[in-house]
Amino acid sequence: MSNRLEEPIDERTRRLFKLLVESYLDEGTPVASKKLASDPGMSVSPATVRNIMAELEHQGLVRSPHTSAGKVPTTQGLRFFIDSLLSVEPLDDQRIDALRHELNPDLSPSELVECASNMLSTLTRMTCVITLPRRDHVALRQVEFLPLSGDRVLVILVLNDREVQNRVIHTEREYTAVELTQAANLINHEFGGRSLVRIRDEIVNSMQADKDRMDGLMQTALDVAGQIFVAPDEPAESQQMIVSGESQLLEMSSDTGALRTLFEAFSHKGRILHLLDQCLQSDGIQLFIGEESGYEFFDDFSVVTAPYEVHGQAAGVLGVVGPTRMAYREVIPVVDVTARVLGAAINQI
C-alpha cells in the first residue's frame, strides 16, 4: 500500500503523529490531545494539537474510535509510520549468538525449521508460520531398497546428509533383493547429490525414452525411482508449513470471530501458503497491515515475513502473525535475523 499523502506534512506534525502512534502501540488506547501536548518534547497547546489531529484525520492517518475519545492510527497511518518514521535497532550480539546456539546445524532441515518456529513465537509472543525448504533445495544423498511381500518395497531415503525418510512403494512387478540393491547403487551413482526436482525431471525424460533400448537394470531403476521421485504436483494445502504459538493470539485479541476465521485459515493452509509464496519472490522483510494482505482473515492482524536463503537462493519464508498494534520496532529485526540464522544453519548441513 502506498504511503503517499494528499499533502506533505511539516516536521512538527510528523513528530506529533509519531508520538501518537508510539503511545498507541505501547498502551493500546486512544491518545488524547492533552496527553500529546503535555509531552516534554512538544511545546504546543492542546488546541493546536486538536487542529493538527483534525488535519491528520482528514489525511486518513488517524481516526476517533468513539465520539469523545482520543485518536488512534488507521491502517494507512500505521503504514506511513512504518515506512517513514520507524527506526529499527539491530539485535545485539548476545541475542544473535543465542539464536545461533539454538539453531544447531546438527539438526535436519525440518528440525531446524520447527525449532526456529517455536523460538520465533516465543521471542515475539506471537503466532509463527514457516514453510519448509522447497524441494529444489532438498538433495538426495543415498537411497536403499528393501523387498517386502509381493510388489511392495521399503524405500529408505537420506536427504541433505541427516534427514531420513522411509516410504513403502508398489512396483510394476516383484523384484529380488539383488535387483533392488543394484538399482539403488545405480540411482545413487547417477543422482546422488542432486536436488529432488532435478532428479524428477531427469527421470521423467528417461521414462519417455525408448524402453527397448534400455537394459534390465536401467528399467528396474526407473520403475522404482519413478514411484519415489515422480508424482503429480501437490495442491497448496498439502505443502509443508509449520505453525507455532496459535495460543499467543488468544491472549492478544478478544475478537473471537476474527480469531476463529484466522484459525480456520491456519488449518487449511492453502491461502496462507499463497501469501507466503508471494513473499518468497521478494527480498527482505515484507509487512502486511490488516487488509493489505488481500485476505479477509488477516484484516484484524499484521503479518511480518522474511525469506531464508539456502545456497544463495530463497528456499522458504518465516513470519509472525499478531495484532496490528504490535511492537514493530522489536518484531521486525527478530524476524529478519531469525531468517538469516536459519538459512545459515541449513547451509552448514
N, C-alpha and C positions, 0 to 999 in steps of 0.2 A: 504494500500500500504506500502511496506517495505521501511524503511529509511536507509537500508544498502548501503554503498558506495563501489565502486570498491577498493579504497584505503582510509585509515584513513587520516583525515586532521589535521594539527597541530593547536595549540592554536591561533596563530596569524591569520591563515586563517579563523578559526571559528569566531574570533572577527570581521574580515573584512566582512565576509559573513553576520553575524548578523547585523552589521551596515548597510549594503546594503539593507537587507530585511526591517529593521525598517524604513529606509528612503523611500523605495518604498511604503510601506504600509501607511506611513504618507502623502506623496506628490503625489503618483500615477504616477511618471515619471521615465524614465530610470536614473540610477545613474552612473555618470561619475567617472572614476578612480581618477581624480584630486580632486573631492569633498571628496572621501574616504580618500585620502592621507592627506588632509588638516584638517581632524578631530583631535581635540586636544588629543584624546586618542590613536591615531595611529602615530608612528614615522617611517613612511616608505615613500619612494619616489613614485611618480605617476608611474614610470616604474615598480617598484616592485609590485605595486597594479595591473597593467595591466597583469603581469605574473601570479599573483595569480588568477585573474579573468579568464585568459585563462585556467588554471587548473580546476577551478570550472565549466567552460563551458564544458570542457572535461568530468567532472564527471556528467554532466547533471543537475547541480544545478542552473545555470544561463544561460541566452541567450541574444542575441542582437536583439531587435525588428527592428532595422534599421542598415545599414552598418556602419555608423559613430556615432551611438548613444551609450549611456552607457548601463549598464546591468540591467536586471530585473530577478527576481527569476522565475524558472519554477515551474510546479506543484510538481515535485519531490523536488525542493528546498524549497518550502513552507512547504511540509510535513516534511522535515528534520528540518527546523527551528522550527516548532510547536512541534515536538516530542523531539527534543534535545536541543533547545536553548531558547525556550519561557518560561518566568517566569510569572505566572499569580498571580495577587494580589487579595486576598479575598475582597468581598464587605465590606464596613464599616457598622457599626451597624445602622447608621441613614438610609441608603438606604434599609437595610433589614427590619427595622421597617416600612418603608413606604410601602414596598411590602406587609407585613402582614396586614397593615391597609386597603389597597385596596382590598385584597382577604379576604373578610369578611365571616366567616363561616355561617352567617345567610342566605347567598345566596344558591341556589340549586347547585348541581354539574355542570349542564350545564351552569348556570350563572357564576359560578366561572371560568370555562374553558374559556368562552367568555371574561370575564374580564381580565384573565391572558394573553390571546392572544392579546387583544388591548394594554395592558400595556407593554408587551414584545416588540411589534412592535414599540411603542413609545420610549421606553428606548434605543433600538438598532438602531432605524431608518431603520429597515429592514422589510421584509415580515415575518410574523409569521404563523406557522402551528401547530395546536394542535388537537390530537384525543380525543374524549370524552371517559370517563371511559368505559372499556369493560363491557359487560353485566354481566359477572360473579362477578362484583363488584357493581352491582346495585341490591338493596334489595327491596322486596315488603313489605310495611308497612300495607297497607289496600287496599281493593278493594270494590267497591259498584256498583250494577247493577240497572239501571232504565229502565223499559219497554217502548219501543216506539211502533210505529204501526207495526202490523204483526210480522215478525220474527226478527225485529231489536231491539237491546239492546244497551243502552248507558252504557259504562264502565268508571268508574272513578277510576284511579289508583293513589295511593300515594306511591312514591318511595323515599327511603332514607330520610324519615321524611318530607321533604319540597317540593319535586318535584311532581307536579300533572299533570297527563296526562289524556285526555279524548279521547275515541275511540268509534266508532259505529261498532258493530259486527252483523253478521247474524247467528242465531241459527238454529238447526235442526227442531224445532217446536216453536210455540208461547208459552211463559211462563207467568204466572201471577206474579204480584208484590211480592206476598208472597213466591212463589217458588224461585224467584231471590234473595230475602232477605235471605232466608235460605241457598241458595247456596253460597252467599257471606260470610255469617257467617262461613260456613264450610271451605271455602278456606282460610279465614283469620286465622282460628284456626289451620288448617293443615300446611299452607305455610307462614304465616306472619313472617317476619324477615329473610327469606331465599333468596338467590340470584335468579335472574330470570333464570339463566342457570340451577341451581339445580331444581327449580320448573318445568322447561320444561322437564328435564329428568324424574322426578318422575311422571309427568302427562302422558308422553309417555308410561311409564311402566304400569301405571294404565289403560290406554286406551286399552292396549294389553291384559289385563286380561279378565277373563270370565265375560261378562256383565250380564249374567243370575244370577250371584251370588251377584250382586250389588243391593242395594235398590234404590228407585227412587231419593232420594236426592243426592246420590253419582253420579248417571248417569246425573242428571241435572248439578251438579257442574262440572263434566268432560266435558260436552257439551260446556258450556260457557267458562270454563277455557282453553279448547283446542283451542278456537278461539282467545284467547289473547296471551297465552304463547308459543304455539306450532306453528311454522311457518318454512317454508324452509329457509335454510341458505341464508342470504342476499349476493348478489355479492359485491365485494370490492367497486364498485363505489357508492353503496348506504350506506356504512358505514358513520358514522358521523365524519366529520373533519371540523374544523373552520380555515379559512384563513383570516388573517388581514394584512392590510398595503401593498396591492399589489402596490399601487401608489408610495410607497417608492422606488421601483426598477426603476421606470421611471426617478427618479432624479439621479440615480447612474449609469445607463447604457445607452449608445447611440446606442447600437446594437438592433435595433427594431426587427430584425429577431429572435434573441435569446430570446428576451422578449416575442414575440408572441408565440413561441413554449412553453415557460415556462407557460404563462398564459393559454394556452390550456390544459396543464397538470394539472394546478390548477382546471380548470373547470371539468375535467373528474375524477380527484382524485385517480383513481384506482392504477396507478403506484406509485404515491407519498405515498399512504397508504401502499403499499407493502414495500417500503423502510422504512417507519416509523415502520412497524410491525417488520422488522429486528432489528431495534434499540431497540424495546421493549424487545428483548431477551438478550440484553447486558446491563451491569451495567455502570452507569455513562455517561459521555459525549462521544458522537460519533461525529466525524468530517469528512466530505467528501469534498475534494477539487476537483472541476471540474469533470473530467471523473471518479474519484474514486467511485462515487455513482453507476456507471454502467448504468446510464440513460442519454441519449443524451441531454435531455432538461436541465440537470444540468451542462453541460460541461463548461459553462462560469460562473458558480456560485459556492459558497461554502454553505454547509448545516451543521449547528451545532445543535445537538439534545441532549436531556436528558430525561429519563423516569421519570414519577412521580408515587409515590407509594401510595396505599391505603391499610391500614391494613397489611403493611409489604410486599405487593406484587405489582409488576409493573402493573399499571392499564391503563396507556396511555403514550403518548410521546408528548413533545412540542419541538419546534425548530425554528430556524430562517434561512431564505434563503437570501443571499446577495452576493455581488461581491466577487471574490476570493481575492481581495485587501480589506479585511475588517480588522477592529481593533480586531484581535483575542484575544489579552490580555484583552480587555474590554468586548467583547461579551461572551466569554466562562464562566466567573463567573456569569454574569447576567442570562444566560440560566440555569446554574446549580442551582443557588439559587431560581430562579422563580419556577423551577420544585419541589424543596423541599418544598417551602412555599405553593404551590398549593396542593401538596399531604397532607400536614399537615392540611390545611383548610378543605379539603374534609373529612379527618379523624374525624374532630370535629363535623361533621353533624350527 
